[in-house]
Each structure stands twice: as C-alpha cells, then as structure tokens.
Amino acid sequence: MSDDNARRDGAADGGSAGPHGIHGTARGSAPVPLSVLDLVTVGSGGTATQALTTSVALAKLAERRGFHRHWVAEHHSMPGVASSSPAVILAHLAAHTSRIRLGSGGVMLPNHAPLVIAEQFGTLEAMAPGRIDLGLGRAPGTDGATAAALRRTDRLREGAEDFPEHLAELVRFLDDDFPDAHRYARIHAVPGPVQGPTGRPPVWLLGSSGFSARLAGTLGLPFAFAHHFSARNTVPALDLYRDSFRPSAVLDAPYALIGVSAFAADDERAARREVLTGALSMVRLRTGRPGLVPTPEEAEAYPFSEIERDFVEGWLGDVVHGTPDEVRTGLDGLRKRTGADELMITSNVHGYAAKLRSYELIADAYGLPDAG
C-alpha cells in the first residue's frame, strides 16, 4: 500500500496503519506524523529518578496530544543519560500508557545476543500488544572500552560487520521459523509464536550513514535516520534507502523517519538559552568529558574556546528552535528537503518542565488535538 493509502486507512480506525502499524496517521494540520525520541537526560542538580519520571510524563503527554510513537535509545556510561536499558524503560512506559506506540530508537544489536532481544521484545509485545517497535542500530552506543565490557570481548569490529547475520538470526527468533536442520531449530524465544498466535514487533533499522540505509532498503524494512547528529548525511542516506528499496511482506514502498532536535519556547531567546545546555553537553562529550546536562546558567557562563564556539554554532544550526511558529516552519522545511515520512522530535535540554512544555507548544503549533 502507498503511504497515502496507509494514512487514509489509519484515519478510519483512529490509529496506525500498514503492516505492524509502521505507518503513522497525520493528525491536526501536521503534514506527516510527529513522534518523540527520549534520551531520558539527567540534568545538573537532578537525578535518574527525576529523568525517568519525566520520561513517563512525556510519554503520557505524547499520547494525549496525538504524537504517533515514543522511542527511547540505548546509551552506556554517559552520566547525562539514564536510558541504558530500553526494554526496562519501555515496560514502565507501557504500564502508564494505553495507545501510543513505544519502541527502541534503538537497541544496539552488537551489544546483545539476538535471542535476548527477541525475548525482551516478545515480552513487551505481550504486555502491550500491537504497540511495540524494535529499532536496531549497529553502533555500540558508547565508547570502545565500555562496549568491550558490555560484550566481554575486544573484537568490536566484528560485531558491526556481523550485523546482517545477527539481524537475520533475530528475525528468525521473533518469527520462530529456523529451518529444521538449523542448530537453533529447537530453541524458542518466549514469549513468542511457540506459545500460540501472537503479533510481533516490527523491526526498524537505524543509522547515521549509508550502511543501514542500504540494508533497510534491500530488506524492505522501515528506516530511521539520525538527522539530529548526522545532518550532512541525511539526504544521501535517504536517497540510498529509497534507491535500494525492494518491496517486502512488511512494506510495499519505502518508509523513512528522521530524528530531529527541536525545541520551542515562548520566545526565541528562551529557546536559545535552553538548547545551549544540550550543545555544551555535546562539547563535553566530544572532548572526552561527558557529564550531567548543564543548567542554562552554567552554559551561559562557560568559557567556550574559539573551536568550541564554532562547534556550538554548527551544532545549533541543526537544532530547530525558537517560538512555536518558528519551530513549525523549520520542521516543515526539513520535511520538504528530505521527503521524510515521519518526524521524530528529540529535545535534549536541562529543564524537565521546559522539555515538556516544548512538546506541548509544538503540538499546539500543528493543531494536534488534546485528548485530555
């Protein structure tokens, strides 16, 4: 089915459409579905408990305002991020929501045995039938030493190179369809099909370069691109995905989502003040000094070097921020430039209340209805 048909079909039942609910339904005056990527950031002076509580509040807000899906991402050994265990967080979010799709953006496949992921997401699917997405990446989501500790091996390159093989193994565990002669033929991921008729989460491939774009296209899978930290590669990667696409049992046509940093406030100065906290976090991360997300006061007082200031200005150039109308204009322009089928918004700032209000303002700018 085409994307337009998928959205029309979805409008009929008030939810998602297409195989496994991959396609979203644009609501209000949003030209494409809007979704949320939550890194569960921990701000200076805050705690992981506060960050996780905010994640629940954000998921409930996103559901109430008609955002299509809410994803969390796997990161390790980063003080400013509390999302090291996506499956655990998603189970908690599922208990506090009832309609919105929940998923990983993503789980880093080389860090885990495919059977473990199949069982974790089979469990999530059993908890929240028809609402779970399994987004997979091939990066470690951390530095090399931490990745080695996670995998109990220093052979990190092989994990990325073996990604297609491990992906195929994971899908077979999810579908419980290894050939009889396969060494895993008698192994079943549970919960899963061996226990009776059941759905299974759709698999998405995530990427910030061409590798996963080409693989997703070849396999006929939906693709999510990390525009928020690899903006120069967005259009080439999406072109490669579409050129490589082969129809599958999952999709008849390509479906591309992009993650984009966006933040709205009542005025441009307030928005700039908040997004500067995320930019300083990136400066510290890129220079080997990761920490909690700084306060606006810390960010404004920080003595940026000339090189750091150039980095910040370049980074903020890819963050859509300002008043709600300015953010909508920026997001609409980005969608037109990339042809993205869905926009997934992430707001990595210090203030928990400011983050929640930003999503409310963006929903208002697009006229998304308030189900509350």
DRENFINU-110749 format. One record per residue: x, y, z of N, C-alpha, C in turn. Coordinates in steps of 0.02 Angstrom, whole numbers, padded with zeros to 5 digits, always signed. Atoms other than C-alpha are relative to their C-alpha. Layout:
REM DRENFINU-110749
XYZXYZXYZ
...
END
This chain:
REM DRENFINU-110749
+00042-00059+00000+00000+00000+00000+00044+00062+00000
-00038-00062+00001+00058+00177-00033-00005+00034+00068
+00002-00036-00063+00095+00296+00110-00067+00037+00007
+00063-00036-00005-00059+00399+00066-00057-00046+00018
+00052+00048-00017-00169+00245+00069+00005-00022+00072
-00010+00021-00069-00091+00192+00232-00029+00051+00048
+00024-00051-00046-00133+00358+00312-00076+00005-00003
+00072-00001+00003-00311+00354+00247-00030-00058+00039
+00024+00058-00037-00335+00179+00315+00007+00010+00074
-00011-00012-00071-00261+00232+00480-00051+00048+00028
+00049-00049-00024-00381+00378+00493-00067-00033+00015
+00064+00033-00011-00526+00258+00482-00006-00032+00068
+00004+00034-00065-00480+00167+00641+00030+00042+00056
-00025-00045-00051-00406+00315+00732+00070-00015+00024
-00066+00017-00024-00234+00238+00746+00049-00007-00056
-00051+00009+00051-00088+00175+00646-00026-00045-00055
+00021+00041+00056-00099+00087+00480+00060-00035-00029
-00055+00036+00031+00002-00026+00369+00020-00060+00041
-00022+00059-00036+00087-00189+00418+00033+00019+00066
-00030-00010-00066+00128-00191+00603-00006+00072+00025
+00007-00069-00023+00070-00010+00623+00060+00043-00015
-00060-00040+00017+00227+00057+00538-00020+00070-00020
+00019-00066+00024+00139+00199+00451-00037+00037+00056
+00035-00041-00049+00079+00341+00559-00058+00036-00032
+00057-00038+00023-00076+00446+00545+00011+00074+00017
-00009-00071-00012-00052+00633+00524-00065+00028+00030
+00058-00029-00032-00169+00725+00642+00006+00075+00001
-00001-00072+00001-00219+00906+00658+00021+00024-00069
-00024-00025+00064-00128+01003+00523+00072-00021-00013
-00068+00024+00012+00036+00907+00534+00000-00039-00066
-00001+00034+00066+00083+00851+00356+00023-00072+00004
-00022+00068-00012+00167+00694+00423-00007-00014+00075
+00003+00016-00072+00156+00601+00590+00060+00029+00037
-00052-00024-00045+00255+00676+00732+00009-00049+00057
-00015+00048-00052+00341+00565+00860+00052+00028+00048
-00045-00023-00052+00456+00578+01011+00058-00049+00007
-00059+00039-00019+00634+00517+01041+00025+00028+00066
-00018-00021-00067+00676+00523+01226+00065-00033+00022
-00064+00026-00024+00856+00505+01285+00002-00005+00076
+00005+00004-00073+00799+00516+01467+00062+00035+00031
-00059-00036-00021+00929+00650+01501-00005+00020+00074
-00005-00018-00070+00986+00689+01678+00035+00068+00005
-00028-00067-00004+01014+00873+01715+00040+00011+00063
-00039-00019-00058+01139+00950+01833-00047+00019+00057
+00043-00012-00056+01061+00952+02006-00059-00048+00003
+00055+00047+00003+00939+00816+01955+00023-00071+00013
-00015+00070-00012+00932+00627+01972-00028-00043-00056
+00028+00047+00049+00899+00475+01864-00074-00012+00013
+00070+00010-00017+00736+00452+01958-00043+00056-00030
+00037-00056+00030+00680+00626+01904-00004-00007-00076
-00001+00007+00073+00732+00592+01725-00050-00054-00023
+00046+00054+00019+00634+00428+01719-00072+00020+00014
+00068-00025-00013+00482+00510+01799-00022+00048-00055
+00015-00045+00056+00492+00644+01664-00014-00039-00063
+00013+00041+00059+00500+00509+01532-00071-00027-00001
+00070+00022-00004+00334+00439+01593-00047+00058-00015
+00042-00058+00012+00259+00613+01595+00000+00019-00074
-00006-00017+00071+00323+00643+01418-00039-00050-00043
+00038+00050+00038+00250+00478+01354-00075+00011+00007
+00072-00014-00010+00081+00520+01430-00021+00063-00037
+00014-00061+00038+00089+00695+01356-00004-00016-00075
-00001+00017+00071+00135+00624+01185-00062-00039-00020
+00061+00038+00015-00010+00502+01192-00061+00046+00000
+00057-00046-00005-00132+00637+01246-00004+00048-00058
+00000-00049+00053-00077+00756+01109+00004-00029-00070
+00004+00030+00066-00079+00632+00966+00066-00011-00035
-00063+00022+00030+00107+00601+00937-00006-00075-00014
+00012+00068+00023+00122+00435+00846+00037-00053+00040
-00039+00049-00037+00262+00346+00939+00049+00034+00047
-00047-00025-00049+00381+00367+01085+00056-00051+00006
-00057+00046-00002+00554+00289+01073+00051+00022+00052
-00058-00014-00043+00699+00277+01195+00061-00034-00030
-00061+00022+00033+00880+00249+01148+00050-00029+00050
-00051+00032-00042+01018+00138+01218+00065+00039+00000
-00065-00032-00010+01169+00229+01288+00031-00028+00063
-00035+00028-00058+01301+00171+01411+00055+00046+00024
-00055-00037-00031+01424+00253+01531-00002+00074-00015
+00008-00072+00012+01354+00427+01498-00038+00029+00059
+00033-00026-00060+01314+00521+01659-00064+00039-00015
+00058-00042+00015+01189+00635+01572-00057-00037-00033
+00052+00039+00033+01084+00492+01501-00019-00059+00046
+00022+00054-00044+00978+00367+01600-00034-00057-00038
+00034+00050+00040+00923+00255+01456+00047-00057-00021
-00045+00056+00016+01048+00112+01468-00039-00064-00014
+00039+00062+00006+00907-00018+01470-00068+00015-00032
+00063-00018+00033+00774+00022+01339-00059-00046+00017
+00056+00046-00012+00671-00136+01369-00031+00012+00069
+00026-00013-00067+00655-00097+01555-00041+00064+00000
+00037-00064+00002+00603+00083+01522-00065-00008-00039
+00061+00009+00041+00479+00030+01387-00054-00038+00038
+00049+00035-00040+00396-00092+01505-00034+00048+00049
+00027-00049-00046+00373+00050+01629-00047+00048-00037
+00043-00045+00039+00304+00166+01494-00064-00034-00022
+00060+00037+00022+00185+00031+01433-00051-00002+00056
+00046+00003-00057+00111+00021+01608-00036+00066+00012
+00030-00065-00012+00072+00207+01604-00033+00031-00061
+00033-00024+00061+00003+00224+01427-00045-00056-00026
+00046+00051+00027-00130+00135+01325-00005-00001-00075
+00010-00003+00072-00123+00190+01143+00064+00013-00039
-00057-00022+00039+00041+00268+01088+00048-00059-00012
-00050+00050+00015+00170+00157+01003+00064+00015+00040
-00061-00007-00041+00327+00127+01108+00054-00042-00033
-00052+00039+00032+00495+00070+01046+00070+00024+00016
-00071-00014-00010+00683+00074+01042+00027+00038-00059
-00029-00039+00054+00774+00205+00946+00075+00014+00011
+00021+00070+00007+00869+00098+00963+00037-00043+00051
-00041+00050-00034+00936-00060+01039+00060-00014-00045
-00061+00011+00039+01117-00085+00985+00014-00075-00004
-00002+00072+00009+01115-00261+00915+00068-00032+00016
-00064+00033-00016+01304-00295+00929+00013-00008+00075
-00009+00005-00072+01290-00270+01118-00036-00059+00032
+00044+00050-00030+01166-00413+01142-00006-00062-00044
+00016+00061+00038+01132-00592+01092-00070+00008-00031
+00065-00007+00032+00988-00595+00965-00057-00032+00039
+00053+00033-00039+00890-00718+01073-00022+00043+00058
+00018-00042-00057+00897-00599+01221-00047+00056-00023
+00042-00054+00026+00824-00456+01116-00069-00028-00019
+00063+00030+00021+00690-00571+01043-00045-00013+00061
+00040+00015-00059+00635-00623+01217-00022+00064+00036
+00019-00063-00032+00638-00447+01288-00058+00033-00037
+00052-00034+00038+00534-00376+01147-00061-00043-00011
+00059+00043-00002+00422-00528+01141-00039+00011+00064
+00033-00015-00064+00385-00492+01323-00036+00067-00003
+00032-00065+00007+00350-00309+01284-00062-00004-00044
+00057+00008+00044+00235-00360+01142-00058-00033+00036
+00052+00032-00039+00140-00473+01261-00031+00048+00051
+00025-00050-00047+00124-00329+01384-00043+00053-00033
+00033-00054+00036+00068-00201+01255-00011-00021-00072
+00008+00028+00067+00003-00296+01103-00013+00054-00053
+00010-00046+00056+00018-00202+00939+00028+00069+00010
-00025-00068-00013+00110-00054+01016+00076+00005+00002
-00072+00001-00010+00294-00104+01015+00037+00001-00067
-00045-00003+00056+00428-00058+00888+00070-00022+00023
-00069+00022-00015+00601-00139+00884+00047+00034-00049
-00049-00035+00041+00726-00014+00815+00069-00024+00018
-00066+00029-00010+00902-00083+00793+00055+00042-00031
-00058-00033+00026+01070+00000+00773+00060-00045+00004
-00060+00042-00001+01244-00069+00743+00058+00034+00035
-00052-00034-00039+01346+00061+00840-00004-00024+00073
+00002+00023-00069+01393+00023+01021-00041+00044+00046
+00036-00044-00044+01303+00174+01093+00043+00023+00058
-00047-00019-00053+01459+00213+01196+00070-00001-00029
-00070+00002+00021+01649+00216+01190+00023-00073-00005
-00025+00068+00013+01757+00066+01143+00010-00041+00063
-00013+00037-00061+01807+00018+01320-00065-00025+00031
+00065+00021-00028+01625+00015+01379-00031-00054-00043
+00027+00052+00044+01573-00083+01226+00034-00067+00013
-00035+00063-00015+01707-00212+01265-00025-00030+00065
+00026+00025-00063+01642-00225+01443-00070-00030-00008
+00067+00026+00013+01465-00249+01379+00002-00068-00034
-00001+00061+00042+01514-00384+01255+00050-00051+00025
-00052+00044-00027+01656-00462+01357+00048-00022-00054
-00048+00013+00053+01767-00452+01203+00027+00065-00025
-00030-00059+00031+01885-00328+01122-00008-00001-00076
+00008+00007+00073+01836-00387+00947-00062+00038-00021
+00059-00041+00011+01717-00242+00921-00018+00006-00074
+00014-00009+00071+01736-00226+00734-00043-00056-00027
+00038+00057+00025+01666-00399+00707-00074+00007+00016
+00070-00009-00017+01505-00351+00797-00037+00040-00053
+00031-00040+00052+01469-00217+00666-00002-00037-00066
-00003+00035+00064+01524-00324+00519-00050-00058-00002
+00046+00056-00003+01414-00468+00578-00073+00022+00006
+00067-00026-00012+01262-00355+00592-00054-00033-00044
+00053+00032+00041+01165-00426+00441-00015-00072+00022
+00010+00069-00022+01192-00605+00503-00038-00002+00066
+00034-00002-00065+01138-00562+00681-00072+00025-00008
+00068-00025+00014+00988-00466+00614-00044-00057-00026
+00039+00055+00027+00931-00617+00514-00016-00051+00054
+00012+00047-00055+00951-00727+00668-00054+00026+00047
+00051-00031-00044+00849-00606+00774-00069-00006-00030
+00065+00005+00033+00708-00603+00647-00026-00071+00002
+00022+00070-00003+00704-00793+00643-00023-00018+00070
+00024+00012-00069+00691-00797+00833-00069+00032+00011
+00065-00033-00008+00548-00671+00826-00056-00038-00035
+00051+00036+00039+00457-00774+00694-00002-00074+00017
-00004+00071-00019+00508-00943+00768-00001-00045-00063
+00002+00037+00063+00549-01010+00594+00069-00021-00025
-00064+00028+00022+00726-01080+00593-00013-00065-00038
+00007+00064+00036+00744-01222+00466+00014-00059+00047
-00006+00059-00044+00734-01396+00542+00073-00019+00012
-00070+00022-00007+00919-01427+00512+00044+00052+00036
-00040-00053-00032+00975-01265+00596+00014-00018+00073
-00019+00017-00069+01065-01280+00762-00046+00033+00051
+00046-00033-00047+00936-01163+00840-00073-00021-00011
+00068+00019+00018+00784-01254+00770-00043-00018+00061
+00037+00021-00059+00734-01320+00942-00004+00054+00054
+00000-00055-00048+00758-01152+01029-00057+00048-00017
+00056-00044+00011+00608-01039+01052+00007+00063+00043
+00003-00062-00038+00603-00856+01103-00068+00005+00033
+00064-00005-00035+00470-00839+01236-00001+00063+00043
+00060+00014+00038+00351-00755+01242+00012+00004-00076
-00008+00002+00072+00333-00793+01058-00049-00048-00032
+00048+00041+00037+00242-00892+00922-00009-00071+00026
+00006+00068-00024+00279-01060+01004-00055-00007+00052
+00052+00001-00051+00152-01013+01137-00070+00015-00027
+00065-00011+00030+00012-00982+01014+00001+00062-00044
+00004-00057+00046-00046-00849+00890+00018+00065+00037
-00022-00062-00031+00038-00684+00929+00026+00047-00052
-00032-00048+00043+00093-00524+00849+00074+00003+00017
-00070-00012-00018+00273-00471+00845+00019+00070-00020
-00017-00069+00015+00354-00301+00847+00032+00008-00068
-00035-00014+00063+00404-00227+00679+00072+00018+00013
-00072-00016-00004+00591-00214+00652+00014+00060-00043
-00025-00059+00035+00664-00046+00604+00075-00002+00000
-00072-00010-00002+00843-00013+00554+00014+00074+00010
-00020-00068-00016+00925+00143+00623+00070+00012-00028
-00066-00013+00026+01076+00231+00553+00016+00073-00003
-00024-00069+00011+01181+00388+00530+00047+00002-00060
-00041+00003+00060+01268+00334+00370-00036-00044-00051
+00033+00037+00054+01236+00232+00214-00009-00075+00011
+00002+00073-00008+01263+00055+00281-00070-00026+00015
+00067+00023-00020+01097+00032+00370-00053+00023-00049
+00048-00023+00050+01007+00136+00239-00006-00050-00057
+00001+00048+00055+01057+00015+00102-00030-00067+00023
+00025+00063-00025+01022-00138+00210-00075+00002+00011
+00072-00007-00010+00850-00074+00261-00037-00002-00066
+00033+00000+00065+00807-00041+00079+00000-00069-00032
-00005+00067+00030+00868-00211+00020-00049-00049+00032
+00045+00046-00036+00766-00299+00155-00072+00023+00001
+00069-00025+00000+00612-00192+00131-00025+00018+00069
+00018-00019-00068+00614-00127+00310-00007+00075+00006
+00001-00071-00013+00569+00043+00378+00067+00024+00027
-00066-00026-00016+00718+00156+00407-00006+00065+00040
-00002-00060-00041+00754+00287+00542+00070+00029-00003
-00066-00031+00007+00896+00410+00511+00011+00052+00054
-00017-00045-00055+00984+00509+00648+00022+00068-00026
-00015-00067+00025+00974+00681+00569+00025+00045+00057
-00016-00044-00055+00994+00758+00742+00075+00000+00017
-00072-00006-00010+01179+00714+00747+00040-00018-00063
-00036+00014+00062+01222+00675+00565-00036+00033-00058
+00043-00035+00047+01130+00808+00467+00027+00001-00072
-00028-00003+00068+01251+00814+00320-00013-00064-00039
+00010+00064+00034+01217+00631+00282-00073-00017-00012
+00071+00018+00001+01027+00639+00291-00025-00013-00071
+00028+00008+00067+00980+00667+00109+00035-00056-00038
-00031+00056+00034+01114+00550+00037-00022-00068+00027
+00021+00065-00028+01063+00411+00158-00071-00016-00019
+00069+00013+00019+00878+00430+00122-00006-00016-00075
-00001+00017+00071+00913+00431-00065+00023-00072-00011
-00026+00068+00006+01014+00272-00046-00052-00051+00023
+00053+00044-00025+00875+00192+00056-00055-00009-00053
+00055+00005+00049+00743+00233-00074+00023-00035-00064
-00026+00032+00060+00854+00180-00220+00010-00075+00010
-00013+00071-00015+00894+00015-00133-00063-00039+00016
+00060+00032-00028+00716-00022-00079-00028-00055-00045
+00034+00056+00033+00639-00189-00125-00063-00015+00040
+00061+00015-00038+00456-00223-00078+00006-00065+00038
-00004+00058-00043+00434-00349+00061-00069-00014+00030
+00063+00015-00035+00299-00429+00167-00017+00055+00050
+00010-00053-00048+00321-00279+00282-00023+00065-00033
+00014-00063+00034+00316-00133+00160-00002-00009-00075
+00002-00003+00073+00264-00104-00019+00044+00056-00027
-00037-00060+00021+00355+00063-00026+00044+00023+00058
-00044-00023-00054+00495+00147+00072-00037+00041+00053
+00027-00042-00055+00453+00224+00241+00059+00024+00041
-00059-00029-00033+00584+00342+00313-00021+00050+00053
+00009-00045-00058+00581+00426+00482+00067+00034+00012
-00062-00032-00020+00709+00555+00535-00007+00028+00070
-00003-00031-00066+00758+00605+00711+00027+00071-00007
-00020-00071+00006+00772+00794+00730-00003+00033+00068
+00000-00039-00062+00821+00904+00876-00043+00061-00010
+00044-00059+00005+00686+01034+00905-00021+00021+00070
+00020-00026-00065+00639+01146+01049-00038+00066-00010
+00042-00060+00005+00501+01276+01066-00008+00032+00068
+00012-00039-00061+00481+01413+01196-00041+00061-00020
+00042-00058+00014+00378+01571+01211+00035+00053-00041
-00037-00047+00042+00517+01675+01133+00066-00032-00019
-00061+00030+00028+00675+01642+01034+00057+00000+00050
-00055-00004-00048+00792+01699+01172-00004-00056+00052
+00009+00054-00049+00719+01575+01297+00017-00068-00031
-00016+00063+00035+00733+01435+01168+00075-00008-00008
-00073+00003+00009+00914+01478+01131+00035-00016+00066
-00030+00011-00065+00954+01480+01316-00003-00074+00020
+00008+00071-00017+00888+01302+01338+00041-00045-00045
-00035+00045+00045+00963+01224+01182+00076+00006+00008
-00072-00007-00012+01134+01293+01229+00024-00051+00051
-00020+00051-00049+01133+01170+01375+00016-00066-00034
-00013+00062+00037+01122+01024+01254+00063+00006-00042
-00061-00010+00040+01258+01099+01145+00062-00006+00042
-00058+00007-00044+01377+01114+01292+00010-00073+00020
-00006+00072-00014+01339+00932+01335+00037-00035-00055
-00034+00031+00056+01395+00884+01161+00073+00020-00003
-00070-00022-00003+01554+00989+01176+00038-00044+00049
-00034+00040-00052+01598+00896+01335+00006-00073-00021
-00003+00070+00022+01555+00727+01260+00053-00009-00054
-00048+00006+00055+01658+00758+01103+00072+00010+00023
-00068-00012-00025+01808+00811+01208+00016-00046+00059
-00015+00050-00051+01801+00660+01324-00016+00020+00071
+00019-00022-00067+01718+00749+01470-00075-00004+00010
+00073+00004-00007+01539+00683+01475-00021+00012+00072
+00026-00014-00067+01433+00739+01621-00074+00011-00003
+00071-00016-00002+01259+00788+01675-00014+00060-00045
+00017-00056+00043+01166+00910+01562+00004+00064+00043
-00009-00060-00040+01219+01083+01624-00062+00043+00003
+00055-00047-00005+01098+01216+01682+00010+00056-00051
-00009-00058+00045+01065+01368+01571+00051+00050+00027
-00049-00045-00029+01167+01471+01693+00072-00025-00012
-00065+00029+00013+01314+01352+01677+00020+00009-00074
-00015-00005+00071+01302+01354+01487+00017+00071-00020
-00013-00070+00017+01295+01544+01477+00067+00024+00027
-00062-00023-00031+01445+01563+01592+00061-00040-00024
-00055+00043+00021+01551+01428+01508+00048+00037-00046
-00049-00036+00043+01714+01497+01431+00016-00040-00063
-00011+00037+00062+01698+01421+01257+00064+00025-00034
-00056-00019+00043+01859+01418+01157-00027+00016-00069
+00022-00017+00068+01853+01478+00978-00023-00062-00038
+00018+00063+00034+01849+01298+00915-00066-00026+00027
+00063+00024-00031+01712+01252+01039-00059+00043-00022
+00055-00044+00021+01609+01404+00992-00020-00014-00072
+00017+00018+00069+01620+01359+00808-00040-00065-00001
+00037+00063-00004+01563+01183+00852-00072+00013+00023
+00066-00015-00027+01417+01252+00954-00045+00032-00053
+00041-00033+00051+01358+01366+00815-00020-00048-00056
+00018+00050+00050+01367+01224+00690-00051-00049+00026
+00047+00047-00030+01276+01108+00809-00070+00031+00004
+00065-00032-00007+01138+01233+00846-00032+00016-00067
+00029-00010+00067+01118+01263+00660-00044-00057-00022
+00041+00058+00017+01042+01089+00651-00054-00014+00052
+00053+00006-00050+00930+01113+00804-00055+00050-00018
+00056-00044+00017+00760+01183+00756-00026+00029+00066
+00021-00029-00063+00722+01306+00896-00024+00071-00010
+00029-00066+00004+00627+01465+00930-00070-00001+00026
+00070+00000-00018+00445+01510+00950-00035-00060-00032
+00035+00057+00031+00315+01376+00910-00008+00007-00075
+00009-00010+00072+00281+01453+00739+00067-00008-00037
-00066+00008+00031+00468+01462+00702+00020-00074-00003
-00016+00071-00001+00489+01280+00752-00041-00037-00054
+00041+00032+00051+00344+01227+00642+00028+00015-00070
-00027-00018+00065+00417+01322+00495+00064-00039-00013
-00062+00037+00008+00586+01239+00524-00011-00074-00013
+00015+00071+00009+00514+01065+00539-00032-00013-00068
+00032+00009+00066+00405+01087+00384+00052+00006-00056
-00052-00007+00050+00556+01147+00286+00045-00061-00003
-00042+00060-00003+00659+00998+00343-00036-00059-00033
+00038+00055+00031+00521+00878+00293+00000+00006-00076
+00001-00009+00073+00511+00954+00120+00068-00015-00031
-00067+00011+00027+00700+00948+00096+00018-00074-00001
-00020+00070-00006+00714+00766+00149-00052-00049-00026
+00054+00046+00020+00546+00693+00097-00016-00051+00054
+00012+00048-00054+00535+00609+00268-00074-00014+00008
+00069+00021-00011+00376+00511+00302-00023+00012+00072
+00017-00010-00071+00383+00547+00489+00058+00039+00032
-00050-00039-00037+00474+00669+00604-00001-00023+00073
-00005+00021-00070+00536+00606+00773+00041+00053+00037
-00029-00058-00031+00575+00752+00887+00034-00018+00066
-00036+00008-00063+00706+00749+01023+00019+00068+00027
-00015-00064-00032+00736+00890+01148+00045-00013+00059
-00049+00015-00053+00895+00867+01248+00023+00064+00033
-00014-00061-00037+00893+01013+01368+00001-00015+00074
-00007+00011-00072+00918+01036+01554-00068-00004+00035
+00061-00007-00039+00745+01086+01614-00053-00051-00017
+00053+00050+00012+00617+00946+01635-00066+00034-00018
+00062-00035+00015+00470+01067+01639+00004+00034-00069
-00009-00033+00065+00541+01162+01489-00007-00050-00057
+00005+00052+00051+00556+00999+01391-00073-00018-00013
+00070+00019+00008+00375+00950+01423-00039+00056-00033
+00036-00056+00030+00313+01124+01381+00017+00007-00074
-00019-00005+00071+00410+01122+01217-00043-00047-00043
+00041+00046+00039+00316+00968+01158-00073+00023-00003
+00068-00028+00001+00150+01048+01209-00004+00056-00052
+00000-00056+00046+00195+01204+01110+00004-00023-00073
-00004+00026+00068+00244+01104+00956-00066-00032-00020
+00066+00029+00015+00081+01006+00967-00050+00055-00015
+00045-00056+00013-00013+01171+00978+00013+00031-00068
-00017-00031+00064+00081+01240+00828-00028-00039-00059
+00027+00043+00054+00020+01093+00724-00075-00014+00009
+00071+00011-00010-00155+01096+00794-00018-00071+00019
+00016+00068-00022-00142+00922+00868-00052+00004+00056
+00053-00004-00050-00298+00888+00971+00025-00023+00068
-00017+00018-00068-00286+00875+01159-00051-00050+00026
+00048+00052-00021-00367+00709+01209-00015+00004+00075
+00013-00006-00071-00357+00760+01392-00059+00043+00017
END
